[in-house]
Amino acid sequence: MKNFTFLCFLWLHFITFGQNPEGLNFETSTYDFGIIDSQTKAKAVFKFKNSSNSTIEILKIHGKSHCIKIDSSSLRTYAPKERGEILISYDTSCKGPIRRTVSVFTSQKEHTITLKLIGKVSE
């Protein structure tokens, strides 16, 4: 019985540890474009909520590819419980597999949020 209780406690700990109640919580951290052609306008929207009790500022959003364009309107301060979104465009003249990451830097310096773009631009 002690082992069962300990395992239940451990399971609950990992469930709550995996969540980030004090920061920006994204609905998803990966956007899948699927297979798109080079004539398609590829746009990704990452929705989030400030789940903390204090304001959080998005200081910088950095994509590590010339194929990525980030809408700078997300670079601002978000009040507690406020929702927002990050808009990212992908240049479909960059043909082939899409495997890109975008780093989000906030006023919470403990960690960087990594968003992923996946898919394929057909030739």
Secondary structure, DSSP 4 states (H G I P E B T S, - for coil): -HHHHHHHHHHHHHHHHHS-SSSEEES-SEEEEEEE-TTS-EEEEEEEEE-SSS-EEEEEEEESSTTEEE-GGG-SEE-TT-EEEEEEEE-TTS-EEEEEEEEEEES-TT--EEEEEEEEE--
